[in-house]
Amino acid sequence: MDDGYLDISLRLLDPSDIDDFMVWATDDKVSKFCSWDTYTSKQDGMSFIVNVVVPHPWFRAICLKGRPVGGISVTPNEGNESCRAELGYVLASEYWGKGIVTRAVKLVASTIFFEWPHLERLEALVDVENSGSQRVMDKVGFKREGVLRKYMLLKGRPRDTVMFSLLRTELHCLFEEFHESVTVIDKPSEACEQGEMEKIQAKPDNKEIDGDYSNVSLRLLDPSDIDDVMVWVTDDKVSKYCSWDTYTSKDEAMNLIVDVVVPHPWFRAICLKGRPIGAILVTPNKGNESCRAEVGYHLASKYWGKGIATRAVKLVASTIFIEWPHLERLEALVDVDNMGSLRVLEKVGFKREGVLRKYYLLKRRPIDMVMFSLLSSDPQVNYSIFT
């Protein structure tokens, strides 16, 4: 790298930087892989700085010899996802290929875990065709976890996205005088909230299932089902991989049905011969993530290992893309230790995209999660087995 590009620093971006900001904000090459469209007026640029940049929890100008040539941000998550944050950046195109972004990302990564001591994971989502940003992530030492298919809407089109991550435990790699090549240790441990709430005990696939468990149906769950709901929500084995703790009172469970289940956009009881024995839900996303939704399920433990969850997920997959025609991707996040749910999704035909490390807080502990997806264009969506 040219010595002239070594003098990189980060500082707050403010309205007085509007002229420098407009250099990259008005450049179609810069905005190509950004969620925002190219800016055409200084007034719009000023509104962005005042209304988005200034109040942002962590947004800095990337400066060369004190003058802004780009921006870099870290966006935190809340609740059970507060253990991770997302990194994003832009750089004026005349400075591409000079190692500036690589150095800026290293500066951020070397400090953000100290500024935010609760943070376990810094992640970055990169368009599959954005080879420049993928090289930056590789050089810094982020781990490439997998390609998430049709994960994000970009300029109105669903796009495949590469997921990268750097963990707090890998910081030592960055402190060796900012070496350009860093070895990242591959290590599992993460959870899901509503993706895999069932742990099915291992049984040989060729073993004949005893009893008649083929009469599985889905219907709305309502307050009259409270006694059936109590069977699984009071079971520690069921709640082990769930975001919620085991319920201890009928009143709490009734509040769950009334306040969460009934108003949910897509929540169904998994029924055996008409009686609820579990539940399955599909949670939509908004904005640029509206092309995808997350499936989650749980089942009373006495019915584990009988193919019921597999059939329920197939029923959902056969209808949800029809009910929600805008949907391109149905995804599921599964704790790496939840072997039962891993098998369910593989049997249904979901694609295993990668392990997202320390991605989620489960019972206040950051855990690794496996990301699965099924696309509306996947051939198995039309298989008769889904009906």
C-alpha positions, 0 to 999 in steps of 0.5 A: 500500500502506498505510504500516502494511504497509511494516514487513516483515521476515524472520527464523527461525521457531521453536517460540515462534512456535506461536500465530502459526503456528496463525493461518494453519495452521488457516485453510482459505482459506490451506491451499486451494492448499497441499500440507498439510491444515488443521491442527487441533491445536497439537501437530501444528503444533509437530511441523511447526515442530520437524521440518520448519521448523527443519531446513529449509535456508532457511525464514523467518517473514514478520513485520509489525512483528516478529510472524509473519504467514506463512512463506516458504521456498526449497528447493534441488535437488541434482546436475544440478538444483542450479542451481535452487531452488523458492520457496514462501510462505503468509500469514494471510488477513487480510493478503491483498491488502496487498502483504506477500507481494510485498515478502517475495518481493522481499526473498528474491530480492534476497538468495538469489542472494548467499547461494547463489552457485551458484544460477542460477534461483529458480522458483515453481509456482503452481496455475492457479486461484491468481490471487493468487499469480500476480499476486505473481509478475508484480509481482515480475518473475518470468517466466511460462514456461508452464502445466504440465498435471496437474503436481502432486497437490493434495488427491489431484487432479492440477492444472495448474500455472503455472511462474514463474522469476527468473534471477540475471542479472535481479537488477538489476530488483529493485534499483531501489528495489523498483519494483512493475513489472519487465521480465524479459528472455526468454532461452534456455539449459537441459538435460535429463538423461534427456529428449532424448538424441538429436539427429536431423539435419534432413531434410525430412519428405516425403523417403522414408526409405531402408531398412526402419526400420519393424520397431522394438520395445522389450524389456528391456536386459540385460548380454548386450547390452553390445556393442550398448550400447557403440556409442552410449555411446562416441559423443560425438554421442549423449552431447552432450545427455545427463547422462552423459559419453561412456563409454570402457571396457566395464567402466563400461558394464557397471556402468551396465547392472547398477547402473542399467538392470536395477533401473530401474522402466521401461527398455527397449532400442529394437530394430531387427529385434530388435537394440538400437540405443538405449534409452528409459526412463520415470522415475516421481515420488513423493508429490504428484508421482506423477501424472507421469513423465519419458520419456527416450531415446537412439539410435545416431547412424547411425540418426538421422533415420529416424523410429525415436525417434518410433516408440519414443516412440509405443510407450511412450505407447500403453502406459505409461498402461495399465501405470501407471493412476495416471499422468496426465502423461508429460513430457519436458525437452529442451535448447533446442538439441536440434532433433531431439528437439524435432521427435520430441515434436511429431510424437508429439503432445506439447504444448510448454508453455514454456521453463524457463530455466537449469533444468538443469546439463548438463556443469556448465553451466546450460541452458534446457529446453523442457517437453513433456507428454502427458496420459492424457486427450489424444485422440492417446493413443488414436490407432491410430498409437500402436499 
